[in-house]
Amino acid sequence: LMVVEMERRLRSSPLLLGSIVFLSIAVSVQGGSNTTWVYPTLGCSGYGTSCFPDCEMQQETPCDIESVCQPIYLKGRLGSTFHFDLAATDPTPFGAWNPDTRKHCNKKLDLGAGETCDAAELMVYPVSPNDEDKECCGLSEYFPETMRISPDDESKPGITVNKVYPEFRNLTWVSVTVNVTDVEEAGVEPIPLFHMVFSATYAGLKNASACNKTVFFQLCALPIFDAWPKFEDRPLEGNPAEGMTNTDVDCDEVACLRTPGMMDQAGAVHVELKMGDGDLLAGETYVFNVSTQSLTPDNTVELQVMDDPGLPIGMLVGPNFACGSQKACRTVTWTPGARQVGTHHAYFVGKSFGPGENPEACGEVVSNPLVVTATVQEPHLMWQAPAADISEHTVIGTEFVAHFECLSNYHPVVEMVGEMQGAIFEHMSVETVGDGMMLGKWRFSYTPMRGEEGSSKGWSFTCGDSRGIAKTAPRSIMLNTRLCIYTVQEHDTLQSVTRRYHLSTNWLNVWNANPTMILDPDLDIGAGKQIKVGPVYESKRGDTLSNVAAQFSTTVKKLLSVNPHLMEAPDMEVGGGVEMCILACTNEPAPSMSYKWAY
């Protein structure tokens, strides 16, 4: 057998085919005037591997030339191995089994003495189109492994005759193995229909076969994948680098795929969707793209979601759209919910469809799965400030300030629960502090106003995240506004303080309560200072507003003006232990808690 030619139906493919190994075996069968193909012979009776080595005992009807010369169509995958067999006979007449008629031996055989033909006399060797190309027909372009011309000289390319069976001399049987290169080295151009052409002859007889035998190789490659955005410009595992989509994005700001991923034993490619160095956050929206491409000429291709196991709940996949030659893309959007903490998988397959019933066509080809894995983080929340609940006293006109800090692996949010009640609560900043954690800062402020003397107000706050996934135990602030004390504003004098707080029509009442601090009623007191307007009295059992006013030579109206927390009627018992501010009605030094006088 001689390899005469190998060519490509399409010249655009960079595909390489592996080495060829030929195993030759000689057996006696019928022949004609020319060397004749006997296997495979499509559409007629011939010889198959099942009869070997007893084919010489079977008297089959010879095939016609049309059947003998029909081509063989073989289909396989990138990275796979083709196996096929060829057999031809010499022109020895059928049934002539004596040594004289075994013409291809080119000598008489003494079978009784065990004399046999030599393997070298079989003359199995490749022939290039111009008989000078020692690389044989350009095969080295497609076969990366060296082929040998004979077992004793491994440096020369060619076909190796590994074994000859001397007992059977009319038939030569060749087993061919073709190793195909992997998909990573194939590129992304459509794969052509390759073919090899074989011709049979026997050395010494010079009797060429009546026709050439053509073997067609259609590589029905699995659709390939790409996905983006990605951390690095690397192809997915098991896919060619050529033609991949590169994206210039900040993977700390958007979710990216960590290529190349890994391929499991079943051939599925697994790739992770990550946000920087961390996992995804519930409530955030993530977008990525997946493409599939067919390497089979004239095939159409689609990217499909596997029915089972399919997609995580809530993941949306857009329609197929053309994004290149025989290439389909889909955009995937997912906003994981609050209850989707954990690891999820999305399964995709590429499916290509061949045109019609052409024997060269590959038909429907389905890829191994592409599995995109996404892990949604469990929220971790912690108060950084305040360390505990706050309970403080405040003064009319003095601003109270507290700072809240919430630490979270999600986007932190501190929320006030309930009414503002005159307070101001504002967001200051969010900063990344390492280990995937962020620190959010807020400022609380409250300034009690005239009319809130003696009041108690409370606020509650929670440390959570912007999507409401989780919250911590609340922190609270309780503020009690003191009686009989007010805050001096900028440029205040005794007279302006008296007017601002409506304490009295006479500034001497205020001066009377602060004789050591205020020396001149017309001088600037000093912003931020706190002044008293009288003593604080604690009621006793049986006290009413009327008898308290009488006791301290003042009026119920004045008592209520600086004690808005007292809602009782003048003659209703106040009850014991209730604090109230007593306005002085004199320009004399402030009285003690037990004084009683009238002016």
C-alpha positions in Angstrom: 0.0 0.0 0.0 1.3 3.4 -0.8 0.2 6.8 0.5 -0.1 8.9 -2.6 -1.6 12.2 -1.5 -3.1 14.1 1.4 -4.8 17.3 0.8 -7.3 19.7 2.4 -10.7 20.5 1.1 -10.4 23.9 2.7 -7.0 25.5 3.0 -7.9 28.0 5.8 -7.6 25.6 8.7 -4.5 25.5 10.9 -5.5 22.0 12.2 -2.8 19.4 12.6 -3.3 15.6 12.4 -1.2 13.2 14.4 1.0 10.4 13.3 0.0 7.4 11.1 0.9 3.9 12.0 0.3 1.1 9.5 0.2 -2.6 10.4 0.5 -4.9 7.4 -0.5 -8.6 7.3 -0.5 -10.9 4.3 -3.1 -13.5 3.7 -4.0 -15.6 0.5 -7.2 -14.6 -1.2 -8.4 -14.3 -4.8 -7.1 -11.8 -7.2 -7.4 -10.5 -10.8 -5.2 -8.9 -13.4 -4.6 -5.8 -11.1 -4.2 -5.4 -7.4 -7.7 -5.2 -6.0 -9.2 -3.5 -3.0 -11.2 -6.0 -0.8 -11.8 -3.9 2.3 -13.7 -1.8 2.9 -16.0 -2.3 -0.1 -19.3 -0.5 0.6 -22.4 -1.9 -0.9 -21.1 -5.3 -1.8 -19.6 -8.5 -0.3 -16.0 -8.2 0.7 -13.7 -9.1 3.5 -14.0 -7.8 7.0 -11.8 -8.0 10.1 -14.1 -10.7 11.5 -12.7 -13.3 9.1 -9.0 -12.7 9.6 -6.8 -14.8 9.5 -9.2 -17.3 7.8 -10.1 -15.1 4.9 -8.3 -17.5 2.5 -10.9 -20.2 3.2 -13.9 -17.9 2.3 -14.8 -17.8 -1.4 -16.7 -14.4 -1.7 -18.0 -13.0 -4.9 -15.6 -10.2 -6.1 -17.0 -6.7 -5.9 -17.5 -4.5 -9.0 -15.2 -1.6 -9.6 -17.8 1.0 -8.6 -18.2 -0.6 -5.2 -14.5 -1.2 -4.7 -13.6 2.4 -5.4 -16.2 4.1 -3.2 -14.7 6.5 -0.7 -14.8 6.1 3.0 -16.2 8.9 5.3 -14.9 9.0 8.8 -16.1 11.5 11.5 -14.4 12.3 14.8 -13.5 15.0 17.4 -10.6 17.2 17.9 -8.2 15.4 20.3 -9.6 12.0 19.3 -8.1 9.1 17.4 -9.2 7.7 14.0 -8.9 4.0 13.4 -9.6 2.4 10.0 -8.5 -0.6 8.0 -7.6 -1.1 4.3 -7.0 -4.5 2.5 -6.0 -5.4 -1.1 -5.1 -8.6 -2.9 -2.4 -9.4 -5.5 -3.4 -10.7 -8.9 -3.0 -14.4 -7.9 -6.0 -16.3 -9.4 -8.6 -17.4 -6.8 -8.0 -20.9 -5.6 -4.4 -21.1 -6.9 -2.6 -21.8 -3.7 0.7 -23.4 -5.0 4.0 -21.5 -4.5 4.3 -20.7 -8.3 1.2 -18.6 -8.3 2.1 -16.5 -5.3 3.4 -13.8 -7.6 4.0 -11.0 -5.2 6.7 -13.0 -3.4 8.7 -12.8 -6.7 10.1 -16.3 -6.1 9.2 -20.0 -5.6 8.4 -20.9 -2.0 9.2 -24.2 -0.4 6.3 -24.2 2.0 7.4 -27.6 3.4 10.7 -26.1 4.5 8.9 -23.1 6.0 10.2 -20.7 3.3 8.3 -17.3 3.4 8.4 -13.9 1.7 10.5 -11.3 3.3 8.6 -8.3 4.8 10.8 -5.9 2.9 9.7 -7.4 -0.4 6.2 -6.1 0.3 7.5 -2.6 -0.6 5.0 -0.7 1.5 6.2 3.0 1.4 4.9 6.5 0.8 5.3 8.2 -2.5 5.2 12.0 -2.8 3.5 13.7 -5.9 6.9 14.5 -7.4 8.7 11.4 -6.1 11.4 13.6 -4.7 9.8 15.1 -1.6 11.2 12.9 1.2 8.7 14.4 3.7 6.0 12.6 1.7 3.3 14.7 0.3 3.6 17.6 2.8 2.4 15.3 5.5 4.8 16.9 8.0 2.6 20.0 7.9 -0.3 18.0 9.4 1.4 15.3 11.4 3.5 16.6 14.2 4.9 13.2 15.1 7.7 11.7 12.9 6.6 8.8 10.6 9.2 6.1 9.9 10.0 4.5 6.6 11.1 1.3 8.1 11.7 -0.2 11.6 15.6 0.1 11.2 15.7 3.8 10.4 13.6 5.9 12.7 14.9 9.2 11.3 13.1 9.0 8.0 9.4 9.9 7.7 7.1 7.4 6.1 5.0 4.3 6.9 6.2 1.5 9.1 5.4 -2.2 8.3 5.3 -3.6 11.7 4.5 -7.3 11.1 3.9 -9.8 8.3 2.2 -13.1 8.6 4.1 -15.5 6.2 1.4 -18.2 6.1 -1.0 -16.0 4.1 0.4 -14.3 1.1 -2.4 -13.1 -1.2 -3.8 -10.3 0.9 -2.2 -7.3 2.6 -4.1 -5.8 5.5 -3.2 -2.3 6.8 -4.5 -0.9 10.1 -4.3 2.9 10.3 -4.3 5.1 13.4 -4.5 8.9 13.0 -4.1 11.0 16.2 -5.8 14.4 15.9 -4.5 17.5 17.6 -6.3 19.0 20.7 -8.7 21.9 20.4 -6.4 24.3 22.2 -4.0 24.1 19.2 -6.7 24.2 16.5 -7.6 27.9 16.4 -11.0 29.1 15.7 -11.2 28.9 11.9 -13.7 26.4 10.3 -12.2 22.9 10.1 -11.9 21.6 6.5 -12.8 18.1 5.2 -9.4 16.4 5.0 -8.7 13.3 2.8 -6.0 10.8 2.1 -5.7 8.9 -1.2 -4.3 5.3 -1.2 -3.1 3.2 -4.2 -2.2 -0.5 -3.9 0.6 -2.3 -5.8 3.0 -5.1 -5.1 6.8 -4.8 -5.6 8.1 -7.1 -8.3 4.7 -7.3 -10.0 4.4 -3.6 -10.8 0.6 -4.1 -11.0 -1.1 -0.9 -9.7 -4.6 -1.1 -8.3 -7.5 -0.4 -10.6 -8.5 2.8 -8.7 -7.4 4.9 -5.7 -9.0 4.5 -2.4 -10.0 7.8 -0.7 -10.6 8.2 3.0 -12.3 11.4 4.1 -11.9 12.8 7.6 -14.6 15.2 8.9 -13.6 16.6 12.3 -16.9 17.4 13.9 -15.5 19.6 16.6 -17.4 20.3 19.8 -18.5 24.0 19.9 -16.0 26.1 21.8 -16.7 28.6 24.6 -15.6 32.0 25.7 -16.9 34.2 28.6 -16.2 37.8 29.8 -15.5 40.1 31.6 -12.5 38.2 32.9 -9.6 38.8 35.3 -6.9 37.8 32.8 -6.7 37.5 29.0 -6.7 33.8 29.2 -9.0 31.3 27.3 -11.2 28.9 29.2 -9.7 25.5 29.9 -9.8 23.3 26.8 -10.5 26.2 24.4 -8.2 27.9 21.9 -6.7 31.3 22.8 -7.1 32.6 19.3 -10.3 34.6 18.8 -11.1 34.9 22.5 -12.8 38.1 23.8 -10.7 40.4 25.9 -12.2 43.1 28.1 -10.6 46.1 29.9 -12.5 46.4 33.1 -11.8 46.9 36.8 -12.7 43.6 38.4 -12.8 45.2 41.8 -15.8 47.2 40.6 -17.6 44.6 38.5 -17.8 40.8 38.7 -15.4 39.0 36.5 -14.7 35.3 35.5 -11.5 33.8 36.7 -10.1 32.0 33.7 -9.0 29.4 32.6 -11.0 27.5 35.2 -10.7 23.7 35.4 -12.0 20.8 33.4 -13.5 17.8 35.2 -13.2 14.1 34.2 -16.4 14.3 32.2 -15.1 17.2 30.1 -17.2 20.0 31.7 -15.4 23.3 32.1 -15.9 25.1 35.5 -15.2 28.8 35.9 -15.9 31.1 38.9 -17.6 34.5 38.9 -15.9 36.7 41.4 -15.9 40.3 42.7 -12.3 41.2 43.2 -10.9 38.7 45.6 -14.2 38.0 47.2 -17.5 36.4 46.5 -20.8 38.0 45.3 -23.2 40.1 47.5 -26.9 39.4 47.7 -29.0 42.2 46.4 -26.3 43.4 43.9 -26.8 43.0 40.1 -24.1 41.2 38.1 -23.8 40.9 34.4 -21.5 38.6 32.3 -21.4 37.2 28.8 -21.0 33.7 27.3 -20.3 32.8 23.7 -20.1 29.6 21.8 -18.6 29.0 18.3 -18.8 26.1 15.8 -15.6 25.0 14.0 -17.6 22.9 11.5 -18.0 24.7 8.1 -21.6 25.8 7.3 -23.0 24.8 10.7 -25.2 27.1 12.7 -24.7 27.4 16.4 -26.7 28.3 19.5 -25.8 28.8 23.2 -28.4 27.0 25.3 -29.1 26.6 29.0 -29.2 23.0 30.2 -32.6 22.0 31.3 -31.2 20.2 34.2 -29.7 21.5 36.5 -30.2 24.8 34.6 -29.8 28.2 36.3 -29.9 29.6 39.8 -33.3 31.1 40.8 -33.6 34.7 39.4 -30.8 34.4 36.9 -31.9 35.8 33.5 -30.3 34.9 30.1 -30.9 37.1 27.1 -31.5 35.8 23.6 -28.9 34.4 21.2 -27.3 37.0 19.0 -24.6 36.7 16.3 -21.3 38.0 17.6 -18.8 36.6 15.0 -18.4 34.0 12.3 -20.5 30.9 13.3 -20.5 32.4 16.8 -23.5 33.1 19.2 -23.5 35.1 22.4 -25.9 35.6 25.3 -25.9 38.2 28.1 -26.5 36.8 31.6 -27.9 39.0 34.5 -28.4 37.9 38.1 -29.4 39.7 41.3 -29.1 37.1 44.0 -31.7 37.4 46.7 -31.3 37.6 50.5 -32.0 33.9 50.9 -29.5 32.8 48.2 -26.4 32.9 50.4 -24.2 30.0 49.3 -22.8 28.5 46.1 -24.8 28.3 42.9 -24.1 27.0 39.4 -25.3 28.0 35.9 -25.0 25.3 33.1 -24.6 26.2 29.4 -24.0 24.0 26.3 -23.1 25.0 22.8 -25.1 23.2 20.1 -24.2 23.3 16.3 -26.5 22.0 13.5 -25.2 20.6 10.2 -26.8 21.3 6.8 -29.0 18.4 5.6 -28.1 14.7 5.1 -24.8 15.2 3.3 -22.4 12.3 4.4 -19.8 14.9 4.9 -22.0 16.9 7.3 -21.5 16.5 11.0 -25.2 16.9 11.9 -26.1 18.1 15.5 -23.1 18.4 17.7 -23.4 19.3 21.4 -20.5 20.5 23.6 -19.6 19.5 27.0 -21.1 21.8 29.6 -19.7 25.2 30.6 -20.4 25.6 34.4 -20.3 29.1 35.9 -20.0 29.0 39.6 -21.0 31.9 41.8 -20.9 32.0 45.6 -23.0 34.6 47.5 -21.4 35.8 50.7 -23.1 35.5 54.1 -23.4 39.0 55.6 -21.0 39.8 58.5 -22.0 42.9 60.5 -20.5 44.6 63.5 -20.9 47.8 65.4 -17.6 49.8 65.7 -19.2 52.8 67.4 -20.8 53.4 69.8 -19.6 50.5 71.9 -22.8 50.5 73.9 -26.2 52.3 74.3 -25.9 56.1 75.1 -27.8 57.8 78.0 -26.9 61.5 78.5 -28.2 64.8 79.9 -28.5 67.7 77.5 -29.0 71.5 77.9 -31.3 73.8 76.0 -29.3 75.4 73.1 -26.3 72.9 73.4 -25.8 70.5 70.5 -25.4 66.8 71.4 -23.3 64.8 68.9 -22.8 61.0 68.6 -20.9 59.1 65.9 -22.0 55.7 64.5 -19.7 53.3 62.7 -20.9 50.1 61.1 -18.5 47.4 59.7 -19.7 44.9 57.1 -18.6 42.8 54.1 -21.6 44.2 52.3 -22.2 48.0 51.8 -22.8 49.1 55.4 -25.9 51.2 56.3 -26.9 52.6 59.7 -30.6 53.4 59.9 -32.6 55.4 62.5 -35.7 53.5 63.7 -38.7 55.8 64.3 -39.2 59.5 64.2 -36.4 62.0 63.9 -37.9 64.2 66.8 -35.9 67.2 65.8 -32.6 65.3 65.4 -30.3 65.3 62.4 -28.8 62.0 61.1 -26.4 62.2 58.2 -24.2 59.8 56.3 -20.5 60.8 56.4 -18.5 58.2 54.4 -17.9 54.5 53.5 -14.3 53.2 53.2 -12.7 49.9 52.5 -10.7 48.6 55.5 -9.3 45.3 54.2 -10.3 41.7 54.1 -13.3 42.5 52.0 -14.8 44.7 54.8 -16.2 48.2 54.5 -16.7 50.8 57.3 -19.6 53.1 57.1 -19.7 56.3 59.2 -22.8 58.4 60.3 -23.3 61.5 62.5 -26.2 62.1 64.9 -26.9 65.5 66.3 -29.7 67.0 68.4 -30.1 70.5 70.0 -32.9 70.8 72.5 -34.9 74.0 72.1 -36.9 76.2 74.5 -40.0 74.4 75.5 -38.2 71.0 75.8 -37.0 71.5 79.3 -37.3 68.4 81.4 -38.1 66.2 78.4 -36.7 62.8 77.6 -36.2 61.6 74.1 -34.9 58.3 72.7 -33.7 57.0 69.3 -32.8 53.6 68.1 -30.4 52.6 65.3 -29.5 49.4 63.4 -26.3 48.4 61.6 -27.2 46.7 58.3 -26.5 46.7 54.6 -27.8 48.6 51.6 -29.9 45.6 50.4 -31.5 44.8 53.7 -29.9 41.4 53.9 -29.2 41.4 57.6 -29.1 43.7 60.6 -27.4 43.8 64.0 -28.9 44.3 67.4 -29.9 48.0 67.7 -28.0 50.8 69.5 -30.0 53.5 71.3 -29.6 57.1 72.5 -31.6 58.4 75.4 -31.3 62.2 76.1 -32.7 63.9 79.1 -32.9 67.7 78.9 -31.9 69.5 82.1 -34.1 72.0 83.9 -33.2 75.6 84.7 -30.0 75.7 82.5 -29.6 77.3 79.1 -26.8 77.7 76.7 -25.3 81.1 75.8 -25.0 81.9 72.1 -22.4 84.1 70.4 -22.6 87.8 71.5 -25.3 87.0 74.1 -25.8 89.3 77.1 -28.1 89.0 80.1 -30.8 90.9 78.3 -30.6 88.9 75.0 -30.6 85.6 76.9 -33.6 86.7 78.8 -35.4 87.7 75.6 -34.4 84.6 73.6 -35.7 82.1 76.2 -38.7 84.2 77.3 -37.6 83.7 80.9 -38.8 87.0 82.3 -39.4 90.6 81.5 -36.6 91.5 83.9 -33.0 90.3 83.3 -32.4 90.8 87.0 -34.1 87.4 87.6 -31.4 85.7 85.4 -28.6 87.7 87.0 -29.9 86.7 90.4 -29.4 83.0 89.6 -25.8 83.6 88.4 -24.3 86.3 90.7 -20.7 85.0 90.5 -20.6 84.3 86.8 -22.2 87.5 85.4 -20.8 90.7 86.6 -22.1 93.2 84.0 -25.6 92.7 82.3 -24.3 94.5 79.2 -21.2 92.4 78.6 -20.8 89.5 76.2 -21.3 86.4 78.4 -19.3 84.1 76.1 -20.8 81.6 73.6 -21.2 78.0 74.9 -21.4 78.9 78.5 -24.4 77.5 80.4 -26.3 79.8 82.8 -28.9 79.0 85.5 -32.2 80.7 85.8 -33.2 79.3 89.2 -33.0 76.3 91.5 -34.5 72.9 90.8 -37.1 71.8 93.3 -38.2 68.2 93.9 -41.9 67.9 94.7 -43.3 66.2 97.8 -46.4 64.2 98.3 -49.4 66.4 98.2 -47.8 69.2 96.2 -49.8 70.9 93.5 -48.6 73.6 91.1 -50.7 76.2 93.0 -49.1 75.5 96.4 -45.6 75.2 94.9 -46.0 78.6 93.2 -47.3 80.1 96.4 -44.5 78.4 98.4 -41.8 80.2 96.1 -43.7 83.4 95.6 -44.2 82.9 91.8 -47.1 82.0 89.6 -48.3 78.8 88.0 -47.8 80.4 84.6 -44.1 81.0 85.2 -43.8 77.4 86.5 -45.3 76.0 83.4 -43.2 78.3 81.1 -39.9 76.7 82.3 -41.4 73.2 83.1 -43.2 72.1 79.9 -43.1 68.5 81.1 -45.6 69.4 83.8 -49.1 68.9 82.4 -51.1 68.8 85.6 -53.9 71.3 86.3 -53.0 73.9 89.0 -54.8 72.1 91.8 -54.0 68.5 90.7 -51.5 66.8 92.9 -48.1 66.6 91.1 -46.8 63.6 93.1 -43.6 63.2 95.0 -40.2 63.2 93.4 -41.0 65.4 90.4 -38.3 67.9 89.5 -39.3 71.4 88.5 -37.4 74.7 87.8 -38.3 77.6 90.0 -37.8 81.1 88.5 -36.4 83.6 90.9 -38.4 86.8 91.3 -35.8 88.9 93.0 -32.6 90.7 92.4 -31.2 89.4 95.7 -28.9 86.4 95.8 -30.4 83.1 94.8 -32.5 81.5 97.5 -31.8 78.1 99.0 -34.0 75.1 98.3 -35.9 75.8 101.5 -36.4 79.5 101.1 -39.9 81.1 101.1 -40.5 84.8 100.7 -42.5 87.3 98.8 -41.5 90.5 97.2 
